[in-house]
Amino acid sequence: MADPCFCRGLDVVRNKIKMFAQKKVTLPPGRHKIVILDEADSMTTGAQQALRRTMEIYSNTTRFALACNTSSKIIEPIQSRCAIVRFSRLSDQEILGRLMVVVAAEKVPYVPEGLEAIIFTADGDMRQALNNLQATVSGFRFVNQENVFKVCDQPHPLHVKSMVKNVLDGKFDEACSGLKQLYDLGYSPTDIITTLFRVIKNYDMAEYLKLELLKVNPVMLFMPSSLLIYTVN
C-alpha cells in the first residue's frame, strides 16, 4: 500500500508501482496482485498519466484501488477505468463512540463539551477527529471547547451561531459586526463559510429558512483594506 502524499511523482509510479506490477508471482486462478493507493488525489497529473498506462498494460495480473477525498482530482482516463464507490460521512454517534474508546484507553482528561467540539470540527471525518483529539491533548493536556477550537483554528460556533440569530432577528448590523470580528481575527473566508454552513445545518429553525440560508450563500469578497459582503435578497 502506497501513500501518494509522500510519493506524488513520476518516479514512484515508474519504479515502485510499475516494478510491482511487472513482478511475476504464482497465484490461484482468478486471483490478482493488488495495488492500493491512499489519497490518490494528491498525485500530480503526470504521475496519474503514467499510472493510467501501467493500469492498462498490467490489467490482466494486477488490480488497482485508489482512495481519495476528491474524486474530481483524478484524471478522467483513470476514472473511466474504475468502478467508483462513494462513502458517506460518519454520523456524530459513530465518531463519538470511537472517541470514547480512545480517551478511555489513553486516560485523556476531557469534558463532554470538548468531545462535541471535536465532532463539530471533524465534520464526519474519523481521521480528522482523532488528529484533532491528539493535537488538543498534546498542546493543552485537557480537552474542552476552548482548547479544541484553538488547536483547530476555526471560528467558534457559538460566535457564528450568534451571527445567525442576529440575521433571523433582523439585526443585520450586529450580524455584519460579528462577521467583521472574525475577519479581523484572521480567519480565512473558507473557514468562516464552512463553519457558517455547519452551524446553519444544525440550527433550530424552520426548515424552509434553513434551506433558504444554505441556498442563498452570501458571497464574501475580502480585500486587503476592506470587507465587502454581497447578499442576494
C-alpha positions in Angstrom: 0.0 0.0 0.0 1.4 3.4 -1.0 0.6 6.8 0.3 0.9 9.4 -2.6 1.1 12.2 -0.1 4.7 11.2 0.3 5.3 9.8 -3.2 3.4 12.0 -5.6 5.6 12.0 -8.7 6.5 10.0 -11.7 9.5 8.2 -10.2 7.3 6.3 -7.8 4.9 5.2 -10.5 7.7 4.2 -12.9 9.8 2.5 -10.3 7.8 1.1 -7.4 4.3 0.6 -8.8 5.4 -0.5 -12.2 8.0 -2.8 -10.8 5.5 -4.4 -8.5 3.0 -4.8 -11.4 5.7 -6.4 -13.6 6.8 -8.9 -10.9 5.8 -12.5 -11.7 4.1 -14.4 -9.0 2.1 -17.6 -8.9 -1.4 -17.1 -7.7 -4.5 -19.3 -7.8 -6.8 -18.8 -10.8 -8.9 -15.7 -10.6 -6.6 -14.0 -8.1 -4.6 -10.8 -8.8 -2.0 -8.7 -7.2 -3.5 -5.6 -5.5 -2.1 -2.1 -5.5 -3.8 0.3 -3.0 -3.1 4.0 -3.4 -4.3 6.1 -0.5 -5.0 9.8 -1.1 -4.5 9.3 -4.8 -6.0 12.7 -5.5 -2.7 14.2 -4.2 -0.7 12.7 -7.1 0.5 15.0 -9.9 -1.2 14.9 -13.3 2.0 13.5 -14.8 2.1 10.7 -12.3 -1.6 9.9 -12.9 -1.0 9.7 -16.6 1.9 7.2 -16.0 -0.4 5.3 -13.6 -3.1 5.1 -16.3 -0.7 3.5 -18.7 0.5 1.0 -16.1 -3.1 0.1 -15.3 -3.7 -0.6 -19.0 -0.7 -2.8 -19.5 -1.0 -4.9 -16.4 -4.7 -5.2 -16.1 -4.6 -9.0 -16.5 -2.5 -9.5 -13.5 -2.9 -6.5 -11.2 -5.9 -4.7 -9.8 -5.7 -1.1 -8.6 -7.7 0.6 -5.7 -7.5 4.3 -5.4 -8.8 6.0 -2.3 -9.3 9.8 -2.4 -11.1 12.6 -0.8 -12.0 14.5 -4.0 -12.6 12.2 -7.0 -12.7 15.2 -9.4 -8.9 15.5 -8.9 -8.5 12.1 -10.5 -8.0 12.4 -14.3 -10.9 11.2 -16.5 -9.0 8.4 -18.2 -8.4 6.7 -14.8 -12.0 7.3 -13.6 -13.4 5.7 -16.7 -11.4 2.6 -16.0 -12.6 2.3 -12.4 -15.8 1.3 -10.6 -16.4 4.3 -8.3 -17.7 3.6 -4.8 -18.7 6.6 -2.7 -18.8 6.6 1.1 -20.9 8.9 3.2 -19.6 10.8 6.1 -19.7 9.1 9.5 -22.5 10.1 11.9 -21.8 12.0 15.0 -22.6 9.0 17.2 -20.2 6.8 15.3 -17.4 9.3 15.8 -18.3 9.8 19.5 -18.2 6.1 20.1 -14.6 5.8 18.8 -13.5 8.9 20.6 -14.8 7.5 23.9 -12.8 4.3 23.3 -9.7 6.3 22.7 -10.0 8.7 25.6 -10.7 5.8 27.9 -7.7 3.8 26.7 -5.4 6.7 26.8 -6.8 8.2 30.1 -7.4 11.6 28.5 -8.9 14.3 30.7 -11.9 15.8 29.0 -15.3 17.3 29.4 -18.3 16.3 27.1 -18.3 19.8 25.5 -14.7 19.2 24.3 -15.7 16.0 22.5 -18.7 17.8 21.0 -16.2 20.4 19.7 -14.0 17.7 18.2 -17.0 16.1 16.5 -18.1 19.5 15.1 -14.6 20.3 13.7 -14.3 16.7 12.2 -17.5 17.1 10.1 -17.9 13.3 9.7 -14.2 12.6 9.2 -12.9 10.0 11.7 -9.2 10.6 10.9 -9.7 14.4 11.4 -11.5 13.7 14.7 -8.6 11.6 16.0 -6.0 14.1 14.8 -7.8 17.0 16.5 -8.1 15.0 19.7 -4.4 14.1 19.6 -3.4 17.7 18.9 -5.5 19.1 21.7 -4.1 16.7 24.2 -0.5 17.3 23.1 -1.0 21.1 23.2 -3.1 21.6 26.4 -3.4 18.2 28.2 -7.1 18.8 28.5 -10.0 18.5 26.0 -12.5 21.3 26.3 -14.2 23.6 23.7 -11.8 26.4 24.0 -8.7 24.3 23.6 -10.2 22.3 20.6 -11.0 25.5 18.7 -7.6 27.0 19.5 -5.9 23.9 18.0 -8.1 23.6 15.0 -8.0 27.4 14.4 -11.7 27.6 13.4 -14.3 30.3 14.3 -16.1 29.4 17.5 -19.5 28.0 16.5 -21.2 30.0 19.4 -19.9 33.2 17.8 -21.2 32.1 14.4 -24.5 30.9 16.0 -24.9 34.4 17.4 -24.5 35.9 13.9 -27.2 33.6 12.5 -29.5 34.5 15.3 -29.0 38.2 14.6 -29.8 37.6 10.9 -33.0 35.8 11.8 -34.0 38.6 14.2 -33.4 41.2 11.5 -30.3 42.6 13.3 -28.2 42.8 10.2 -25.7 45.4 11.6 -24.9 43.2 14.5 -24.5 40.2 12.2 -22.1 42.1 10.0 -20.2 43.3 13.0 -19.8 39.7 14.2 -18.6 38.7 10.8 -16.0 41.5 10.7 -14.8 40.4 14.1 -13.9 37.0 12.7 -12.3 38.6 9.7 -10.2 40.9 12.0 -9.1 37.8 14.0 -7.5 36.5 10.8 -9.9 33.7 9.8 -10.0 32.9 6.1 -13.2 33.2 4.1 -13.2 29.4 3.6 -13.1 28.8 7.4 -15.9 31.3 8.1 -18.2 30.0 5.4 -17.5 26.3 6.3 -18.3 27.0 9.9 -21.4 29.0 8.9 -22.7 26.2 6.9 -22.2 23.7 9.7 -24.0 25.9 12.2 -26.9 26.6 9.9 -27.4 22.9 9.2 -27.7 22.2 12.9 -29.5 25.4 13.9 -33.0 25.0 15.4 -35.1 27.0 12.8 -37.9 26.4 10.3 -36.7 24.0 7.6 -37.6 26.4 4.8 -35.5 29.1 6.4 -32.6 26.7 6.8 -32.8 25.7 3.1 -33.0 29.3 2.0 -30.0 30.3 4.0 -28.0 27.4 2.6 -29.2 28.1 -0.9 -28.6 31.9 -0.8 -25.0 31.6 0.1 -23.5 35.0 0.8 -20.6 35.7 -1.4 -17.8 37.3 0.6 -15.0 39.2 -1.1 -12.1 40.0 1.2 -9.8 42.9 0.1 -6.6 43.9 1.9 -8.2 47.1 3.4 -11.9 46.3 3.4 -14.6 43.6 3.7 -17.3 43.6 1.1 -20.4 41.4 1.5 -22.7 40.7 -1.3 -26.1 39.1 -0.4 -29.0 38.1 -2.5 -32.4 39.2 -1.4 
